[in-house]
Amino acid sequence: MMTNASINVKSEGREQFSPFLAYVSSGKRELSFCRNEVIYSQGDPADAVFYIREGHVKLTMVSFAGKEATFSVLGPTDFFGVCCLSDQTERLSTASTLGPTMLVRIEKKVLMRSLSENSVVLETFLSCVLKRTLNLQKDLCTQILDPSEKRLARVLLRLARSAGERNEECVKMPKISHETLATMVGTTRSRISYFMNRFKDQGFIDYGKGIVVRPSQLSMVIKEY
């Protein structure tokens, strides 16, 4: 019989506490990916849910006209591919890594059974899904109401929170291109470069080999509007 086991996961200098994986005893396997690897592509069979143990994953979608947009970047303890739990048989987006990433792949049938049989699995999973739904709603409101500079600041802050401790003064983000930021913010690459240079001059961020964000200072951009 499974006891109240738990797993402590080391993730980018932080410890993530996750009882979830301990209760899903079968139908799961760990996968390792390098930077810029595709986990699944838009249109692939939707037959599993993924859990991020380490690293970051971006979700992109391509329209019928060929226009690509990055609508989410996820980090440790996030789930993705959850649409397979509905009647969706094909992936609606492409999932790829931003850097070295460790995932746990959980088969759809196994997870469905665990959700119906184990209250801990159900509670943990629903909490993560609801959190992500709320973030998507906030992103939608931001996209409609806020200017592009503020939208960029929000994206950078969200990425920083997924990469570092909540109260950390300087957080090194996963490597992400200006093109990807542009599709997330909904503006041009040139505008992203302009605002990034402006944030750097103001001391809110720094970048060379990677982007370092100072969350408490970058938050001032949001408060100005």
C-alpha positions as MATLAB code, in Angstrom:
seq = 'MMTNASINVKSEGREQFSPFLAYVSSGKRELSFCRNEVIYSQGDPADAVFYIREGHVKLTMVSFAGKEATFSVLGPTDFFGVCCLSDQTERLSTASTLGPTMLVRIEKKVLMRSLSENSVVLETFLSCVLKRTLNLQKDLCTQILDPSEKRLARVLLRLARSAGERNEECVKMPKISHETLATMVGTTRSRISYFMNRFKDQGFIDYGKGIVVRPSQLSMVIKEY';
ca = [
       0.000    0.000    0.000;
       1.286    3.456   -0.895;
       1.990    5.658    2.122;
       2.084    9.444    2.251;
       5.335    9.457    0.320;
       6.837   12.556   -1.199;
       9.604   13.486   -3.567;
      12.042   16.333   -3.061;
      13.153   17.533   -6.472;
      16.256   19.695   -6.895;
      15.451   22.264   -9.522;
      17.802   25.080  -10.556;
      19.004   25.730   -7.006;
      15.556   25.342   -5.464;
      13.797   22.405   -3.837;
      10.376   21.668   -5.228;
       8.138   19.561   -3.011;
       5.962   17.235   -5.061;
       3.919   14.376   -3.588;
       2.254   13.923   -6.962;
       4.743   11.609   -8.670;
       4.969    9.286   -5.676;
       1.291    8.397   -6.004;
       1.403    7.678   -9.737;
       3.144    4.343   -9.406;
       3.080    3.117  -13.040;
       2.780    4.332  -16.606;
       5.397    7.034  -16.164;
       8.978    7.478  -17.293;
      11.646   10.135  -17.052;
      12.875   11.843  -20.208;
      15.893   14.095  -20.708;
      16.147   16.710  -23.449;
      18.814   19.097  -24.646;
      18.237   22.726  -25.575;
      15.839   23.424  -28.472;
      14.557   19.867  -28.714;
      10.961   19.200  -29.743;
       9.001   17.141  -27.224;
       5.920   16.851  -29.418;
       4.602   18.714  -32.459;
       1.274   20.286  -33.282;
      -0.922   17.545  -34.750;
       0.833   14.649  -32.972;
      -1.314   12.108  -31.075;
      -2.314   13.439  -27.642;
      -1.701   10.413  -25.440;
       0.229   11.638  -22.382;
       0.688   14.455  -19.878;
       4.134   15.841  -19.031;
       5.487   17.120  -15.739;
       8.569   19.375  -15.661;
      11.152   18.378  -13.065;
      13.956   20.640  -14.314;
      14.284   23.180  -17.106;
      11.802   25.172  -19.162;
       9.413   24.351  -21.992;
       7.801   26.713  -24.472;
       4.476   26.049  -26.159;
       3.964   27.438  -29.654;
       1.136   27.315  -32.139;
       1.123   27.845  -35.902;
      -1.980   29.204  -37.632;
      -3.310   27.985  -40.981;
      -1.646   31.058  -42.521;
       1.728   29.945  -41.145;
       2.024   32.559  -38.388;
       3.687   31.244  -35.226;
       3.046   32.438  -31.670;
       4.557   31.421  -28.334;
       1.723   31.508  -25.852;
       3.357   30.006  -22.785;
       6.717   29.245  -21.181;
       6.548   26.738  -18.331;
       9.029   25.809  -15.616;
       9.644   23.277  -12.824;
       6.516   21.655  -11.270;
       4.316   22.699  -14.205;
       2.240   20.261  -16.243;
       1.624   20.491  -19.980;
      -0.162   18.435  -22.594;
      -3.215   18.269  -20.328;
      -5.685   18.728  -23.208;
      -5.319   15.004  -23.884;
      -7.510   14.398  -20.825;
     -10.469   15.809  -22.737;
     -11.711   14.499  -26.075;
      -8.718   16.065  -27.833;
      -6.897   13.387  -29.846;
      -4.229   15.625  -31.443;
      -1.806   18.119  -29.969;
      -2.935   21.707  -30.433;
       0.566   23.107  -29.992;
       4.255   22.263  -30.262;
       6.263   21.815  -27.064;
      10.028   22.379  -27.154;
      12.791   22.996  -24.624;
      14.584   26.262  -23.902;
      17.513   24.489  -22.240;
      18.466   21.129  -20.719;
      15.209   19.741  -19.380;
      14.032   16.737  -17.369;
      10.426   15.630  -17.735;
       8.177   12.893  -16.470;
       5.828   11.486  -19.111;
       2.599   10.075  -17.662;
       0.337    8.005  -19.882;
      -3.164    9.385  -20.318;
      -4.975    6.225  -19.158;
      -2.789    5.916  -16.065;
      -3.307    9.529  -15.048;
      -7.059    9.331  -15.640;
      -7.227    6.302  -13.347;
      -5.049    7.965  -10.688;
      -7.208   11.102  -10.734;
     -10.342    9.055  -10.137;
      -8.840    6.832   -7.433;
      -6.519    9.102   -5.439;
      -7.584   12.385   -3.854;
      -3.980   13.581   -3.414;
      -3.273   13.202   -7.137;
      -6.557   14.938   -7.991;
      -5.966   17.846   -5.599;
      -2.377   18.416   -6.744;
      -3.253   18.226  -10.405;
      -6.297   20.504  -10.163;
      -4.281   23.088   -8.221;
      -1.659   23.236  -10.983;
      -4.225   23.368  -13.777;
      -6.249   26.110  -12.063;
      -3.097   28.151  -11.468;
      -2.209   27.913  -15.132;
      -5.762   28.822  -16.195;
      -5.631   31.951  -14.048;
      -2.267   32.906  -15.549;
      -3.687   32.496  -19.059;
      -6.637   34.728  -18.145;
      -4.247   37.371  -16.816;
      -2.193   37.106  -20.016;
      -5.312   37.618  -22.120;
      -6.329   40.724  -20.168;
      -2.777   42.050  -20.386;
      -2.708   41.446  -24.137;
      -5.907   43.450  -24.599;
      -5.416   46.280  -22.106;
      -1.701   46.932  -21.559;
       0.922   48.624  -23.775;
       3.705   46.425  -25.136;
       6.339   47.707  -22.667;
       4.210   46.634  -19.709;
       3.389   43.302  -21.378;
       7.106   42.603  -21.804;
       7.768   43.455  -18.157;
       5.065   41.006  -17.070;
       6.484   38.244  -19.274;
       9.996   38.769  -17.883;
       8.714   38.776  -14.304;
       6.767   35.561  -14.839;
       9.806   33.853  -16.356;
      11.981   35.090  -13.505;
       9.565   33.715  -10.906;
       9.640   30.301  -12.559;
      13.465   30.314  -12.571;
      14.333   31.610   -9.097;
      13.241   32.028   -5.509;
      10.323   34.356   -4.876;
      12.344   36.951   -2.930;
      15.564   36.659   -4.908;
      16.993   40.021   -5.952;
      18.674   38.857   -9.177;
      17.340   35.918  -11.177;
      18.989   34.377  -14.223;
      16.263   33.420  -16.657;
      16.264   30.565  -19.148;
      17.868   31.576  -22.425;
      15.150   33.009  -24.627;
      15.451   34.937  -27.885;
      13.990   38.333  -28.681;
      11.974   36.640  -31.441;
      10.319   34.362  -28.888;
       9.662   37.275  -26.535;
       8.109   39.180  -29.437;
       5.614   36.376  -30.133;
       4.760   36.170  -26.421;
       4.263   39.909  -26.062;
       2.515   40.376  -29.390;
       4.828   42.967  -30.921;
       7.846   43.180  -33.222;
      11.384   42.048  -32.504;
      12.636   45.618  -32.934;
      10.255   46.849  -30.220;
      11.428   44.069  -27.887;
      15.068   45.050  -28.496;
      14.221   48.698  -27.819;
      12.476   47.950  -24.515;
      15.126   45.429  -23.429;
      17.869   48.014  -23.962;
      15.779   50.541  -22.074;
      15.266   48.125  -19.163;
      19.011   47.444  -19.152;
      19.873   51.150  -19.075;
      17.495   51.605  -16.138;
      19.132   48.731  -14.254;
      16.035   46.508  -14.296;
      17.749   43.719  -16.245;
      21.132   42.725  -17.590;
      22.016   40.395  -20.415;
      24.984   38.978  -22.237;
      25.081   35.191  -22.311;
      21.705   35.164  -20.604;
      19.085   37.512  -19.159;
      19.326   38.510  -15.493;
      16.187   40.104  -14.069;
      15.869   42.219  -10.938;
      12.192   41.538  -10.110;
      11.688   44.215   -7.451;
      13.011   46.911   -9.804;
      11.311   45.638  -12.968;
       7.982   45.700  -11.106;
       8.248   49.486  -11.161;
       7.494   49.407  -14.909;
       4.102   47.842  -14.176;
       3.319   50.320  -11.391;
       4.011   53.296  -13.667;
       0.940   52.586  -15.818;
];
